[in-house]
């Protein structure tokens, strides 16, 4: 491995554009190839981001000796097979959330990467979001006292990726799409103390014609150290993305709003060309973002993962963390299906989380 890390991107849709833009800001990374099963997509993506190679076959890209690390932005149901092939080819893996479809797949992915001595890095950007990093800093330095209640809310009007509407390919709805963010965020904030129980309520409130998955969810976690965490997730909010968090401690409280807190309050009778992710109509009042990818933490996230590969460091967020999140997701769907609080550890052979909620 040289001074620079060669990267291959797997996928060419919305999340892969974020991966490309973030990686282009990392000094030690070179994006060498992109792979998509749709040839036109791969070619156009490569041209847009000045990537020298594009492929429609994963094996062809994995055969490139100069690629040290792959970034998986493919649909959820493909995560496991891609990771197994990448590990066998000796490539380090950054995997988008959620880790995969079920706990059995998670175990196979973790084991394969360990056997191949490659890193399995779980792409949870909230652990790198600058405002949330500062929020955790306030907690860690004792400014808020002992943590008592954690809250996180992520809401918009539905996923970019078409596969997320299809529970057969995604595994679930908004809990799989965005609840995974909150769960790992809480684990990270709370020093990865064990979660002891999960209670959840879910509904398909608006998008009944598009999905069998949940489009609204509330998830309550209890930790072994007594901390309570509440996640609010929605695919039914209009008017732009919401991403905010709160820490309530014994000696203080802190509120963080990733987007609106850093935005330009804008009024326009004509509308804004681009305001913020999922903004929709921008006539009248809107909040206009700048450096949106930086605000989310993607460049910092990929700088960290590249550094881990280059210097053989353990990543902040691992495949094991992704599995822990998936276990909580399964427990949340079980809770929503039964109406009961579910204790952890939770085991199941069910292949897709939503099946525990809707038979």
ZAVEXLUM-944290 format. One line per field, with one value per residue (C-alpha): residue in three letters; z, y, x; residue number from 0. Coordinates in steps of 0.05 Angstrom, whole numbers. Layout:
N
torkol = [ALA, ...]
w = [Z, ...]
v = [Y, ...]
u = [X, ...]
zakol = [NUM, ...]
END
This chain:
359
torkol = [UNK, UNK, UNK, UNK, UNK, UNK, UNK, UNK, UNK, UNK, UNK, UNK, UNK, UNK, UNK, UNK, UNK, UNK, UNK, UNK, UNK, UNK, UNK, UNK, UNK, UNK, UNK, UNK, UNK, UNK, UNK, UNK, UNK, UNK, UNK, UNK, UNK, UNK, UNK, UNK, UNK, UNK, UNK, UNK, UNK, UNK, UNK, UNK, UNK, UNK, UNK, UNK, UNK, UNK, UNK, UNK, UNK, UNK, UNK, UNK, UNK, UNK, UNK, UNK, UNK, UNK, UNK, UNK, UNK, UNK, UNK, UNK, UNK, UNK, UNK, UNK, UNK, UNK, UNK, UNK, UNK, UNK, UNK, UNK, UNK, UNK, UNK, UNK, UNK, UNK, UNK, UNK, UNK, UNK, UNK, UNK, UNK, UNK, UNK, UNK, UNK, UNK, UNK, UNK, UNK, UNK, UNK, UNK, UNK, UNK, UNK, UNK, UNK, UNK, UNK, UNK, UNK, UNK, UNK, UNK, UNK, UNK, UNK, UNK, UNK, UNK, UNK, UNK, UNK, UNK, UNK, UNK, UNK, UNK, UNK, UNK, UNK, UNK, UNK, UNK, UNK, UNK, UNK, UNK, UNK, UNK, UNK, UNK, UNK, UNK, UNK, UNK, UNK, UNK, UNK, UNK, UNK, UNK, UNK, UNK, UNK, UNK, UNK, UNK, UNK, UNK, UNK, UNK, UNK, UNK, UNK, UNK, UNK, UNK, UNK, UNK, UNK, UNK, UNK, UNK, UNK, UNK, UNK, UNK, UNK, UNK, UNK, UNK, UNK, UNK, UNK, UNK, UNK, UNK, UNK, UNK, UNK, UNK, UNK, UNK, UNK, UNK, UNK, UNK, UNK, UNK, UNK, UNK, UNK, UNK, UNK, UNK, UNK, UNK, UNK, UNK, UNK, UNK, UNK, UNK, UNK, UNK, UNK, UNK, UNK, UNK, UNK, UNK, UNK, UNK, UNK, UNK, UNK, UNK, UNK, UNK, UNK, UNK, UNK, UNK, UNK, UNK, UNK, UNK, UNK, UNK, UNK, UNK, UNK, UNK, UNK, UNK, UNK, UNK, UNK, UNK, UNK, UNK, UNK, UNK, UNK, UNK, UNK, UNK, UNK, UNK, UNK, UNK, UNK, UNK, UNK, UNK, UNK, UNK, UNK, UNK, UNK, UNK, UNK, UNK, UNK, UNK, UNK, UNK, UNK, UNK, UNK, UNK, UNK, UNK, UNK, UNK, UNK, UNK, UNK, UNK, UNK, UNK, UNK, UNK, UNK, UNK, UNK, UNK, UNK, UNK, UNK, UNK, UNK, UNK, UNK, UNK, UNK, UNK, UNK, UNK, UNK, UNK, UNK, UNK, UNK, UNK, UNK, UNK, UNK, UNK, UNK, UNK, UNK, UNK, UNK, UNK, UNK, UNK, UNK, UNK, UNK, UNK, UNK, UNK, UNK, UNK, UNK, UNK, UNK, UNK, UNK, UNK, UNK, UNK, UNK, UNK, UNK, UNK, UNK, UNK, UNK, UNK, UNK]
w = [0, -21, 9, -23, -14, -78, -72, -112, -107, -112, -133, -174, -142, -91, -33, -80, -103, -31, -23, -85, -64, 6, -17, -66, -6, 28, 10, 16, -25, -100, -129, -182, -204, -198, -209, -225, -259, -306, -355, -372, -299, -286, -347, -332, -259, -277, -325, -275, -221, -266, -244, -292, -292, -292, -290, -293, -261, -189, -199, -253, -206, -148, -193, -194, -152, -139, -102, -27, -3, -30, -9, -15, -34, -63, -40, 28, 2, -35, 23, 48, -19, -39, 27, 23, -47, -28, 33, -8, -56, 2, 0, 62, 63, 82, 85, 83, 135, 151, 154, 119, 121, 182, 238, 202, 145, 194, 227, 160, 139, 204, 202, 129, 140, 201, 162, 106, 155, 124, 160, 160, 172, 185, 154, 209, 193, 255, 294, 250, 243, 269, 311, 341, 355, 394, 429, 452, 474, 521, 551, 557, 591, 644, 625, 627, 687, 684, 621, 635, 570, 497, 439, 364, 307, 233, 186, 113, 60, 39, 16, -46, -62, -96, -64, 5, -11, -25, 40, 3, -18, 42, 100, 130, 127, 161, 220, 173, 135, 191, 257, 248, 252, 319, 350, 335, 353, 422, 431, 413, 458, 516, 512, 480, 545, 533, 512, 557, 526, 466, 458, 392, 358, 281, 229, 154, 156, 89, 39, 40, -36, -41, 16, 66, 112, 168, 149, 221, 282, 354, 388, 463, 487, 559, 574, 629, 661, 667, 607, 566, 492, 446, 370, 326, 252, 195, 120, 123, 137, 81, 72, 79, 121, 197, 238, 310, 378, 452, 513, 581, 638, 714, 709, 641, 574, 502, 436, 367, 299, 243, 186, 207, 258, 201, 147, 114, 127, 57, 30, -46, -89, -146, -107, -92, -141, -85, -11, 28, 20, 10, 9, -47, -62, -40, -56, 6, 67, 65, 99, 49, 65, 49, 55, 66, 60, 110, 159, 156, 170, 107, 91, 163, 162, 99, 121, 183, 145, 96, 154, 187, 124, 112, 184, 205, 259, 288, 260, 305, 278, 260, 231, 302, 316, 254, 279, 347, 312, 270, 333, 362, 296, 298, 371, 352, 299, 348, 399, 348, 327, 397, 434, 487, 511, 485, 526, 497, 477, 422, 374, 314, 250, 213, 148, 145, 205, 180, 184, 260, 254, 195, 182]
v = [0, 67, 137, 144, 99, 75, 74, 39, 62, 11, 46, 107, 136, 192, 165, 149, 222, 242, 190, 217, 289, 274, 230, 283, 328, 275, 288, 216, 184, 171, 148, 99, 65, 63, 2, 0, -58, -5, 12, 82, 100, 78, 114, 179, 177, 167, 226, 271, 259, 248, 176, 138, 70, 47, -24, -61, -124, -123, -177, -135, -76, -119, -147, -78, -83, -8, -9, -15, 2, -2, 40, 5, 49, -8, -29, -62, -132, -132, -110, -179, -211, -149, -149, -223, -214, -152, -186, -246, -198, -167, -100, -59, -44, 18, -3, 45, 39, -6, -58, -111, -146, -192, -216, -278, -236, -189, -247, -273, -205, -193, -263, -257, -190, -218, -279, -235, -186, -127, -72, -70, 2, 23, 90, 126, 199, 226, 205, 253, 310, 371, 398, 330, 319, 384, 361, 297, 339, 378, 313, 282, 343, 341, 407, 375, 330, 258, 242, 228, 234, 233, 252, 252, 268, 258, 273, 285, 265, 198, 163, 182, 109, 74, 7, 34, 36, -39, -78, -140, -102, -56, -99, -45, 27, 91, 52, 16, 79, 131, 96, 64, 134, 149, 82, 86, 161, 144, 86, 133, 190, 142, 109, 47, 26, -36, -25, -66, -56, -28, -2, 23, 46, 48, 65, 72, 138, 172, 128, 69, 64, 62, 18, -36, -7, 43, 116, 141, 111, 127, 85, 86, 55, 39, 34, -5, 60, 86, 133, 137, 153, 172, 171, 204, 183, 204, 199, 246, 314, 365, 428, 401, 356, 358, 331, 352, 325, 340, 319, 328, 320, 327, 394, 421, 413, 421, 427, 417, 428, 404, 440, 498, 522, 532, 557, 623, 643, 659, 689, 687, 698, 660, 602, 580, 536, 491, 503, 439, 365, 347, 420, 412, 478, 537, 596, 638, 623, 568, 553, 552, 510, 521, 467, 416, 355, 385, 399, 326, 304, 262, 290, 280, 210, 189, 223, 179, 115, 129, 143, 77, 38, 77, 70, 6, 39, 13, 53, 93, 55, -18, -76, -99, -32, -40, -109, -80, -27, -81, -122, -60, -50, -122, -112, -47, -82, -138, -86, -50, -116, -141, -75, -96, -73, -121, -138, -144, -186, -203, -261, -281, -321, -275, -252, -181, -137, -113, -184, -179, -120, -139, -213]
u = [0, 28, 21, -47, -108, -142, -218, -272, -344, -400, -464, -481, -543, -554, -511, -453, -452, -442, -387, -352, -356, -332, -274, -251, -237, -193, -119, -96, -152, -157, -223, -199, -264, -339, -382, -457, -494, -525, -470, -496, -499, -428, -402, -438, -419, -345, -348, -382, -330, -269, -260, -213, -248, -320, -348, -413, -385, -362, -309, -275, -268, -245, -190, -156, -93, -91, -157, -147, -217, -287, -347, -414, -472, -514, -585, -589, -603, -536, -492, -475, -455, -414, -377, -361, -332, -293, -263, -243, -208, -170, -205, -224, -298, -338, -411, -470, -524, -559, -505, -547, -614, -609, -565, -541, -515, -482, -445, -421, -396, -358, -327, -306, -271, -235, -211, -186, -154, -190, -229, -305, -323, -395, -413, -451, -439, -473, -412, -372, -423, -385, -442, -455, -381, -382, -447, -412, -352, -397, -422, -353, -323, -377, -410, -479, -468, -492, -533, -606, -644, -620, -664, -653, -701, -692, -750, -763, -813, -784, -721, -680, -665, -723, -706, -722, -796, -794, -789, -765, -702, -695, -719, -763, -783, -761, -732, -684, -670, -662, -674, -606, -574, -606, -589, -514, -514, -542, -493, -435, -459, -468, -400, -430, -462, -506, -578, -623, -692, -728, -799, -826, -889, -893, -945, -953, -989, -981, -944, -992, -992, -916, -892, -910, -857, -864, -863, -866, -832, -817, -764, -747, -683, -662, -587, -554, -529, -600, -600, -664, -660, -718, -714, -767, -763, -809, -817, -877, -847, -852, -809, -739, -696, -697, -638, -633, -612, -617, -578, -611, -562, -563, -528, -547, -580, -556, -594, -563, -596, -552, -587, -631, -580, -529, -576, -591, -663, -690, -753, -764, -826, -792, -763, -692, -653, -629, -644, -634, -643, -716, -738, -790, -824, -780, -825, -836, -794, -742, -676, -618, -557, -484, -430, -485, -441, -391, -448, -468, -396, -383, -314, -291, -320, -282, -218, -222, -235, -179, -132, -152, -134, -69, -44, -79, -120, -186, -245, -291, -352, -343, -382, -395, -428, -470, -492, -510, -553, -587, -603, -639, -676, -702, -723, -758, -800, -815, -838, -881, -912, -927, -939, -889, -821, -768, -707, -637, -599, -650, -642, -683, -677, -726, -694, -724, -741, -809, -836, -835, -883, -927, -937]
zakol = [0, 1, 2, 3, 4, 5, 6, 7, 8, 9, 10, 11, 12, 13, 14, 15, 16, 17, 18, 19, 20, 21, 22, 23, 24, 25, 26, 27, 28, 29, 30, 31, 32, 33, 34, 35, 36, 37, 38, 39, 40, 41, 42, 43, 44, 45, 46, 47, 48, 49, 50, 51, 52, 53, 54, 55, 56, 57, 58, 59, 60, 61, 62, 63, 64, 65, 66, 67, 68, 69, 70, 71, 72, 73, 74, 75, 76, 77, 78, 79, 80, 81, 82, 83, 84, 85, 86, 87, 88, 89, 90, 91, 92, 93, 94, 95, 96, 97, 98, 99, 100, 101, 102, 103, 104, 105, 106, 107, 108, 109, 110, 111, 112, 113, 114, 115, 116, 117, 118, 119, 120, 121, 122, 123, 124, 125, 126, 127, 128, 129, 130, 131, 132, 133, 134, 135, 136, 137, 138, 139, 140, 141, 142, 143, 144, 145, 146, 147, 148, 149, 150, 151, 152, 153, 154, 155, 156, 157, 158, 159, 160, 161, 162, 163, 164, 165, 166, 167, 168, 169, 170, 171, 172, 173, 174, 175, 176, 177, 178, 179, 180, 181, 182, 183, 184, 185, 186, 187, 188, 189, 190, 191, 192, 193, 194, 195, 196, 197, 198, 199, 200, 201, 202, 203, 204, 205, 206, 207, 208, 209, 210, 211, 212, 213, 214, 215, 216, 217, 218, 219, 220, 221, 222, 223, 224, 225, 226, 227, 228, 229, 230, 231, 232, 233, 234, 235, 236, 237, 238, 239, 240, 241, 242, 243, 244, 245, 246, 247, 248, 249, 250, 251, 252, 253, 254, 255, 256, 257, 258, 259, 260, 261, 262, 263, 264, 265, 266, 267, 268, 269, 270, 271, 272, 273, 274, 275, 276, 277, 278, 279, 280, 281, 282, 283, 284, 285, 286, 287, 288, 289, 290, 291, 292, 293, 294, 295, 296, 297, 298, 299, 300, 301, 302, 303, 304, 305, 306, 307, 308, 309, 310, 311, 312, 313, 314, 315, 316, 317, 318, 319, 320, 321, 322, 323, 324, 325, 326, 327, 328, 329, 330, 331, 332, 333, 334, 335, 336, 337, 338, 339, 340, 341, 342, 343, 344, 345, 346, 347, 348, 349, 350, 351, 352, 353, 354, 355, 356, 357, 358]
END
